[in-house]
Amino acid sequence: MSTQKTATIIGSGLVGSLWAVYLAKAGYKVSTYDRRSDLRNVALSAGKSINLATSFRGWKALDKLGIGDAIREIAIPMYSRTIHALDGTISALPYGKENQAIYSVSRGEINAKLLEIAGKNENVDLHFDVDCTFADTKTGKFSLKNNKTGEETHHQTDLLFATDGAFSAVRYSGFQKLDRFSYSQNYIEDGYREILLPANEDGSHKLEKNSLHIWPRGRFMLIALPNFDGSFTCTLFMPFDNHEYCFNKLTDRTKVENFFKEVFPDFYDMMPNVADRWEEHPLSALALIRCYPWTNGKMALMGDAAHATVPFYGQGMNCGFEDCTVMYDLMQEHNENWPVIFKEYEKSRKPNCDAMQDLSLQNYLVMRDKVTDPTFKMIHKIEHRLSNLFPDSYIPLYSMVSFSNIEYKHALQKGNEQQDVIKGIIEEHNLNEETPFEKLDELIYQYFKHELA
Ligand SMILES: Cc1cc2nc3c(=O)[nH]c(=O)nc-3n(C[C@H](O)[C@H](O)[C@H](O)COP(=O)(O)OP(=O)(O)OC[C@H]3O[C@@H](n4cnc5c(N)ncnc54)[C@H](O)[C@@H]3O)c2cc1C
């Protein structure tokens, strides 16, 4: 009889497929089950799936397995945010120091690549077109329904990881009925719709390729992330209703066309047929899901199943990947004593993922509104200067979140404190775009020298 350790994963999306590779590395025979068909067999073209920004935490989790370079091949670095004002003015705000970038990658492509890597591992068995319909945390029993044949099968496992996304069936069936399980699901007022901005006729990009483009308009915004084929996957985030500009008012072709002409005229010039392409992607809602505990008996929630967030800090996947590194490190530390690992995992991750969700909400205001605000721009300028002068001791909030693995909870607290101090200096000394660099440096040394040197 085989004595190999076994584990089950429900959901082989981004986190599930990565976690399968981690468990296989630790010597487990892993079976994954996903309700979707096998993405590896689907021809993926740009614009068929949303684009994600991959940053430090994501790369760390991939590099730890030696698979980061395989993903880098399908990722485009974005070194700055390019801001498109209503009057057509363009400005760029670097994300970090020179060469620091976040990377645009298609969700479908990265998922297919991770499945390909997992599938090549002899310790991983991937199953598709099966829907998990039941899970019992205490006994490890779970049920699957084959989506093609309708057949239902019943199974039992010693270890089950639920990576079945924001609307997790394992969470619903196995966790939500447990005594003292806390759960909240909050939709924000805004939804999103994808739009594919095609390449120029010669295949080149219509906008700067190595940048994330933002058209901030106060209560709503359009963003664009580059693809390799010269196109950009764009996303319009906007309230569903009750605002001057909202999705529910864009009810016909003419209204869509007029909307773009009025609020994104430079985008309209690049894509005058935007109204014809409007229906190509559905209007989708955005929810934040918090719950606790994340583990019980033989089962654990990871990724969006534990902490789905709104996408404005580009951290959902990155954070889910970090769940994998944290869980894996705990496996080593506690010699695969799963009850202990589960407790430590949820205890350490929950406050950090709460902070990640708070950061995601906070950054929506930054992206759609504050990036054009003079005070925000000054804060950014001073933070940039501070991190150049004191690279080892001053790390701006964005960099803590996207270019480090400083715990999210510390990043949130420290980052906001730092920005408050700088805001105070700007107000006290009436600093603005015209303030000479020498004056800024003088103030920086005056306020920060002792703390940071
Ligand atoms: C518009 C948008 C933009 C985003 N941008 C970013 C970004 O820039 N950076 C970033 O880091 N994150 C981003 N995210 C978040 C990111 O997409 C998610 O955090 C990430 O996909 C979560 O991975 P997951 O594996 O936990 O869940 P998912 O990717 O949702 O995978 C869940 C898997 O489970 C399967 N499944 C579901 N139910 C069942 C069932 N009952 N039985 C079997 N299988 C099941 C699904 O088919 C799927 O394959 C964005 C999200 C959105 C919506």
The ligand as a Gaussian input file, in Angstrom:
#p B3LYP/6-31G(d) Opt

LIG

0 1
 C      -11.163000      43.355000     -12.454000
 C      -10.160000      42.651000     -11.577000
 C       -8.846000      43.045000     -11.610000
 C       -7.911000      42.410000     -10.789000
 N       -6.620000      42.841000     -10.815000
 C       -5.697000      42.246000     -10.015000
 C       -4.340000      42.655000     -10.060000
 O       -3.970000      43.562000     -10.814000
 N       -3.447000      42.019000      -9.249000
 C       -3.824000      41.021000      -8.393000
 O       -2.960000      40.502000      -7.654000
 N       -5.109000      40.613000      -8.340000
 C       -6.057000      41.185000      -9.119000
 N       -7.351000      40.765000      -9.092000
 C       -7.737000      39.705000      -8.139000
 C       -7.424000      38.304000      -8.641000
 O       -8.050000      38.067000      -9.882000
 C       -7.918000      37.301000      -7.616000
 O       -7.487000      37.665000      -6.328000
 C       -7.393000      35.910000      -7.935000
 O       -7.934000      35.475000      -9.159000
 C       -7.751000      34.939000      -6.817000
 O       -7.270000      33.679000      -7.127000
 P       -8.000000      32.398000      -6.540000
 O       -7.260000      31.245000      -7.101000
 O       -8.128000      32.526000      -5.076000
 O       -9.477000      32.450000      -7.135000
 P       -9.912000      32.327000      -8.666000
 O       -8.859000      32.851000      -9.549000
 O      -11.271000      32.926000      -8.722000
 O      -10.013000      30.756000      -8.910000
 C      -11.023000      29.976000      -8.339000
 C      -11.118000      28.675000      -9.103000
 O      -12.056000      27.828000      -8.447000
 C      -12.930000      27.256000      -9.387000
 N      -14.201000      26.963000      -8.708000
 C      -15.110000      27.843000      -8.244000
 N      -16.125000      27.202000      -7.656000
 C      -15.850000      25.880000      -7.752000
 C      -16.540000      24.704000      -7.349000
 N      -17.722000      24.752000      -6.709000
 N      -15.970000      23.509000      -7.615000
 C      -14.781000      23.434000      -8.269000
 N      -14.101000      24.518000      -8.681000
 C      -14.624000      25.724000      -8.422000
 C      -13.043000      28.304000     -10.484000
 O      -13.443000      27.708000     -11.707000
 C      -11.633000      28.865000     -10.528000
 O      -10.811000      28.168000     -11.435000
 C       -8.311000      41.362000      -9.915000
 C       -9.646000      40.960000      -9.893000
 C      -10.576000      41.597000     -10.724000
 C      -12.005000      41.158000     -10.663000

